[in-house]
Amino acid sequence: MIRTERKYVEILMILKEHQEPMGAKRLSELLAERGYVMTDRAVQYYLRYLDECGFTRKIGNLGRVLTPEGLQETESALVDERIGFVISKLERLAFRSTFDPFTGTGDIAYNLTIVDEDNLEPLLDSFEDVKRAGCGFFNSYRVIYSDYRIPPGNAGIMTVCSITMDGVLQHNGIPVQMAYGGRIMVEEKKPQYFADLIRYQGTTIDPLALFISSGLTSITGYIGTGTGILLANVREIPVYAKKRALEVSESMQSNGFIFPLEMRSGNIYNLVGDPNRISLVSYSGMNYVGHAIENQIPVTNEIGAGNIPFAKISE
């Protein structure tokens, strides 16, 4: 019966997202954040079951980690239950993004790219190409080495996740909906139409990660000629919030954000919009990663890896 419960899937997903060993107390806290109130004892009961299934293993007194079988289980267990997991994770990151564009302070959300140190230089060259072309979400990034998620002999690169935008809008009293992740066709540096769109509400995988892994981008072409297929996000806000959204976007631009690409109500490019809502289109920070993949630089990447102070990535 445990395997039919949402709590079972939530525990697996938490262990997958955090990766480091985690005990029952910490799992109980994170489950509560997701709306599942469980005592430490109840969580221990679930963990013993996962141990018996071979999905988790205990690391001394540090807690549990997923086994390879457990990781596979997160990909197959209760697919219908996992619909919405992507957006719920992004919503948590947005809520924790406290960046204030008017003061340049607060926390932003970031993506984490991990690369072997032998490939670090070509990766940074690739990132610089995207930065110069102005087709990321933010015009800087940060290289790190000291992080439990980075294996020995590797480096990590933090790029600003566009979910930061949602947090900024929310904290400025603007209701925002994460609508779509998509591919946008650009000709001579002018956006023309969306080649594909996937709604965040109905997917078990991040749309942008899917487009990258499927080889459906042409970021290198855009950087070289001004024509290509880039990754973009579409957010929606009420039409009455346009004035405030313009003020916020201008402040974000002054802090190095490339946002928005387009902001208007009704139809936008070939997307049929709601006349009562404004669509905000922005390039994704994942264009950095997409360009590296196109250039066959082997990396691993986590979208929405966490939140950090803005000063740590802008300095």
N, C-alpha and C positions, 0 to 999 in steps of 0.2 A: 504493500500500500504506500510505503514511503516514496517509491519511484513515481507515483502518480501525483505527488504533491508539489506545489510550486516552491515550497521552502527547500525541497531537495535540489531543485534546479538553481535556486538563488544561491545556495551554499557553494555549489559547483562553480557558478559564474563569479562569485566573489573571490574564490581561490584562484580562478583563472586570471582575473583582472589584476589582483595584487601580487601574485607570484611568490612573495616571500612566505615563510612558514607562519601560520596563523592559528592561534588558540581559540578555545570556545568563547572566552570573554570578548575578544575583539570581534569575532564572527557575530556574536549576539548584538554588539553595538552597531555593526554595519547592517545586519538584518533589520534592526529597528529603524534605521534610516530609510530602508526600502519598504517600511510598513509592516514588517513581520516581527512582532514582539515575542521573543523566546528566551527562556531562562538559560543560563550557562549549562545547566544539567540537561535541558532538552536538546541543546545543540550538541552536547557530548553524545547523546543517544544517536543522533543523525550521523555524527562522525564515526562512531563505532560501526554503524551500518555501511558507510562508505569505505571504511577500512576492509571490512569483510568482502565487499564487492571488488576490492582491488583498485578503487578509484582514488584513494588517498593513502598517504603513508605518513607516519609520525617522525618528526626530526627532533629527537631528544625531548627537551622541555620547551622547545621553541614553538611547537605546534605542528599542523598538518600542511602538506603541499599536495598538489595533484600529481598522480602518476601519469605516464603516457596513456594508459587506458582511461583515466579520469578525464584527461584533456579531450580524448576522442568522444567520450560520453557527453561532454558539453556541446559538441558539435551535432549530436544526434538526438539528445534527450528532449522530448516534448517540444517539437519545432513550433507548434501552434502557441505554446506557452512563451516561447522566446521571442515571438513577434512583439515588438515594442521595447525589447531590451536595449537596443541601440539608442533609441531616443530617450529612454529613461536615464541611461548613463550620461548622455549629453546634457539633459536637463539638470542633473545634479551638478555637473561641472559649471553650467551656466549660473546656477544659484550661488555657487562658491566663487564665481568670478566677480570680484568687488572693484575692478578697475574703474577709476574716475577719470575720464578723459579731460576734465576741466582742471584737474590738479596733477595729472600724470602719475597718480599713486594708486595702490591697491593690487589685487591679484588678478592674473590672467590665466586662461587655460592654455595648455601646450600639448603638442604632439612630440613623441620621442622616437627618433630614428637611431638605430644602432648599426655600426659598421666596423669591420675589421680595421685595425690601425693602418694596415698596408693599403687600404682603399680610402683612407680618410682624405688624403689630398685631392684625388679626383672627385670625391663626393663634394668637398667644399668648393671646388671649381664649378661643379654642376649647380650647387646652391647659389653661387655668385651670379651665374648666368640668369637664373630666375629672378634674383634680386635686381639686377640691372635692367631686366626686361619689364619689371614692375607688374608681374603676373602672379605674385604671391598674395597673402592676406596682410602681411607685415614685412617691413623692409629690413629685418635683421633676424639673427638666430644666435644660438649660443652652443659652444662645444663643451661637453662635460666628460669627466672620467670617473669621478667618485659617486657611484650610485649602485645600489644593490642589484639593479636590473641589468647592469652592464657587465658582461663577462670579462675576465682578464684578457688583455690583448685587443680590446675593443674600445671604441669611443662612442659617446652619445651626442646627438645634436638635437637641441630643443628648438622647435619652431612654434610660433603662436597659432593656436587653433582658432578657427573662426567662431567657435561657440562662445568665445570671449564677447563677441558682438551681442549675443543674446543676453548675456549677463549685464552688459552696459545698458542696453535698452530697458531691461526689467528694472534695474536700480534707478532708472530715470523715469519710472512710472509709465513706461510704454509696454503694453501687452504685446508679446511677440510669439509667433508660431514658427517652429522649424518645419518648413514645408517640403523642400526638395533638395536632393543632391543631384547634380547633373553634369553633362558635357555640353560646352557651349562652343559653337563654331565661330571663329574670329577670322575676318579677312582684312588685310592691311590695317591691323590693330583695331578694327571696329567690330564689336560683337554683332553677329547676324541672326543666329537662331540657336535654339537648344536641339542638339542631336538626340539626347536622351535625358529623361528625368525619372528619378525614383523617389517616391514619397517616403519620408522617414518613418511615418506612423505604421507602415505595413511591411517592414523588412527586418530580417534577423541578421543582416550584415550591413556594415556601413557602405552606402552606395559608392562613395569615392574610392574606397579600397577595392571594391568590385571592378570599377572601371579601370583602375590601374593594373590590377592583376590580370585582367582580360586583354590588355594591350590596346585599349580603346582611346588612348590619348595621343596627341601630336604636339606636345609641349616643345620639343626640340625644333619642330618645324616653325612654330610661332616665334621662338627666340631668334631663329635664323632669318626668317622672311617676313614676320608680322602676320602670317597666316597659319592657322593650326586649330587644334581642338584642345581646349583647356578645361580644367575642373572648376565648377562654380557651385555656389549654394544660393538657394532662394528662401528668404524669410518673408513673413507677412505680418503687417501691423495694421491697426485701424486707421482709416483715412484721416480721422480728426487729429492723429498724433504726428502728422507730417511736419509741422513747424518745429516741434521739439526734436523729432528725428533728424532734421536737417542741422539743427544746432549741435546735436550730439555727434553726427558724422563729421562735421567741420572740425570739432575738437579732436576726434579720433585721428583725422588726417594730419593734424598738427603734431601728433605724437608718433607718426610713422606708419599708421595703418592705411592700407589701400582699400578704401571703403567709402561709399558703395560704388559699384560699377554702373548701376542704374537704380532709380527709385521713382516709381510712379504707380498710379492706380490703373485698374483695367488691364487690357492686354499689354504684355511686355515681350518683345520679340515675337516668337510664335506660341507663347504661353497665354492661354485664355485666362484672364484674371477677373477677380471680383471688383466691380466698380466701387464697392464700399471698403475695400482693403487696398493697402499699398504693398507692392512687392519690392523687396530689397534684394538686389542681385549683387553678389560679391565673388571675386576670385577666391579660391580655396588655398589655405596654407599647404595643402597636399600637393600643389603643383611643384613644390620643391622635391618631394619624394617621387612624384611621377616622372619628372625629368631625369632623376638619377636612375630609375628603373629602365627608362627608355635607352639610357646609355650603358645598360647592362652592368651597373654597379650593384653588387649584392648587398642588400640591406634588409633589416627587419624593422617594422614600424608599428607603433601603437598610437592610434588616433585617440585624442582625449586622455593623455597619460596622467594628467593631474593638474594642479594649480600651483603657481609660484608668483612671488612678487614681480610686478612689471619691471622694476629696476634690475632684476637679475638677467633679463634678456635684452634690455635696452641699453645697458651700460657698455 
